[in-house]
Amino acid sequence: MDDSVKKGFFYLGIVAALYLFFSYILPTLLKILGFAFKVIFHVFIWGAVAFVVVLGAVYVMKVIRKEN
């Protein structure tokens, strides 16, 4: 095969690989990453809510003990 034909197929392969990457692989990775961040965010929010509830309970217990 001629060297220019090999180079043409090489560049065509690069274009095809880039097309597959941007059309299929990158959106899938972004969906997975978005799902992971969503799960982490929900865990963080519920952990913060539990932390605030525990702090509130501790504060109420301190106030009740101080009054007695």
SEPA-148442 format. One record per residue: residue number from 1; residue in three letters; chain; x, y, z of N, C-alpha, C in turn. Coordinates in steps of 0.1 Angstrom, whole numbers, plus 5000, padded with zeros to 4 digits. Layout:
N
SITE  pos  code  unit   nxx   nyy   nzz  caxx  cayy  cazz   cxx   cyy   czz
SITE  NUM   ALA     A     X     Y     Z     X     Y     Z     X     Y     Z
...
//
This chain:
68
SITE  pos  code  unit   nxx   nyy   nzz  caxx  cayy  cazz   cxx   cyy   czz
SITE    1   MET     A  5008  4988  5000  5000  5000  5000  5009  5012  5000
SITE    2   ASP     A  5004  5022  4994  5011  5035  4993  5011  5042  5007
SITE    3   ASP     A  5021  5049  5010  5023  5056  5023  5012  5066  5025
SITE    4   SER     A  5007  5073  5015  4997  5083  5017  4983  5076  5020
SITE    5   VAL     A  4981  5064  5015  4969  5057  5018  4969  5052  5032
SITE    6   LYS     A  4980  5047  5037  4982  5043  5051  4979  5055  5060
SITE    7   LYS     A  4985  5066  5056  4983  5078  5065  4969  5083  5065
SITE    8   GLY     A  4962  5081  5053  4948  5085  5052  4939  5076  5061
SITE    9   PHE     A  4942  5063  5061  4935  5053  5070  4938  5056  5084
SITE   10   PHE     A  4950  5060  5087  4954  5063  5101  4946  5075  5106
SITE   11   TYR     A  4945  5086  5098  4937  5097  5102  4922  5094  5102
SITE   12   LEU     A  4918  5086  5093  4904  5081  5094  4901  5074  5106
SITE   13   GLY     A  4910  5065  5111  4909  5058  5123  4908  5067  5135
SITE   14   ILE     A  4916  5078  5135  4916  5088  5146  4903  5095  5147
SITE   15   VAL     A  4898  5099  5135  4885  5106  5135  4874  5096  5139
SITE   16   ALA     A  4874  5084  5135  4864  5074  5140  4865  5072  5155
SITE   17   ALA     A  4877  5071  5160  4879  5069  5175  4874  5081  5182
SITE   18   LEU     A  4876  5093  5177  4871  5105  5184  4856  5106  5183
SITE   19   TYR     A  4850  5102  5172  4836  5102  5171  4830  5092  5181
SITE   20   LEU     A  4835  5080  5182  4830  5070  5192  4832  5075  5206
SITE   21   PHE     A  4843  5081  5209  4846  5086  5222  4835  5097  5226
SITE   22   PHE     A  4833  5107  5217  4825  5118  5220  4810  5114  5219
SITE   23   SER     A  4807  5104  5211  4793  5100  5209  4788  5090  5220
SITE   24   TYR     A  4796  5081  5224  4792  5070  5232  4799  5070  5246
SITE   25   ILE     A  4812  5071  5246  4819  5069  5258  4818  5080  5268
SITE   26   LEU     A  4820  5092  5263  4820  5104  5272  4806  5107  5278
SITE   27   PRO     A  4795  5106  5270  4782  5107  5277  4779  5097  5287
SITE   28   THR     A  4784  5084  5285  4782  5074  5295  4790  5077  5308
SITE   29   LEU     A  4802  5081  5306  4810  5085  5317  4804  5096  5325
SITE   30   LEU     A  4799  5106  5318  4793  5118  5325  4780  5114  5332
SITE   31   LYS     A  4772  5105  5327  4760  5100  5334  4764  5092  5346
SITE   32   ILE     A  4774  5084  5346  4779  5077  5357  4784  5086  5368
SITE   33   LEU     A  4792  5096  5364  4797  5106  5373  4786  5114  5379
SITE   34   GLY     A  4776  5118  5371  4765  5125  5377  4757  5117  5387
SITE   35   PHE     A  4755  5105  5384  4748  5096  5394  4757  5095  5407
SITE   36   ALA     A  4770  5093  5405  4778  5092  5417  4778  5105  5426
SITE   37   PHE     A  4778  5116  5419  4777  5129  5427  4764  5131  5433
SITE   38   LYS     A  4753  5126  5426  4740  5127  5432  4739  5118  5445
SITE   39   VAL     A  4744  5106  5444  4744  5098  5456  4752  5104  5467
SITE   40   ILE     A  4764  5109  5464  4773  5115  5474  4766  5127  5480
SITE   41   PHE     A  4759  5135  5472  4752  5147  5477  4741  5143  5487
SITE   42   HIS     A  4733  5133  5483  4722  5129  5492  4727  5123  5505
SITE   43   VAL     A  4738  5115  5504  4744  5110  5517  4749  5122  5526
SITE   44   PHE     A  4755  5131  5519  4760  5143  5527  4749  5151  5533
SITE   45   ILE     A  4738  5153  5526  4727  5161  5531  4721  5154  5542
SITE   46   TRP     A  4718  5141  5541  4712  5133  5552  4721  5132  5564
SITE   47   GLY     A  4734  5131  5562  4743  5131  5573  4743  5145  5580
SITE   48   ALA     A  4742  5156  5573  4741  5169  5579  4729  5170  5587
SITE   49   VAL     A  4718  5165  5581  4705  5166  5589  4706  5158  5602
SITE   50   ALA     A  4711  5146  5601  4713  5138  5613  4722  5145  5623
SITE   51   PHE     A  4733  5151  5618  4742  5159  5627  4735  5170  5634
SITE   52   VAL     A  4727  5178  5627  4719  5189  5633  4709  5184  5643
SITE   53   VAL     A  4702  5173  5640  4693  5167  5650  4700  5163  5662
SITE   54   VAL     A  4711  5156  5661  4719  5152  5673  4724  5164  5681
SITE   55   LEU     A  4729  5174  5674  4733  5186  5681  4721  5193  5689
SITE   56   GLY     A  4710  5193  5682  4698  5199  5689  4694  5191  5701
SITE   57   ALA     A  4694  5177  5700  4691  5169  5711  4701  5171  5723
SITE   58   VAL     A  4713  5172  5720  4723  5174  5730  4721  5188  5737
SITE   59   TYR     A  4718  5198  5729  4715  5211  5735  4703  5211  5744
SITE   60   VAL     A  4692  5204  5740  4680  5203  5748  4683  5195  5761
SITE   61   MET     A  4691  5185  5760  4695  5177  5772  4703  5186  5782
SITE   62   LYS     A  4712  5194  5776  4720  5203  5785  4711  5213  5792
SITE   63   VAL     A  4701  5219  5785  4692  5228  5790  4683  5222  5801
SITE   64   ILE     A  4679  5210  5798  4670  5203  5808  4678  5199  5821
SITE   65   ARG     A  4691  5195  5819  4699  5192  5831  4703  5204  5839
SITE   66   LYS     A  4704  5215  5832  4708  5228  5839  4696  5233  5847
SITE   67   GLU     A  4684  5231  5843  4672  5236  5850  4670  5227  5863
SITE   68   ASN     A  4673  5215  5862  4671  5206  5874  4681  5207  5884
//
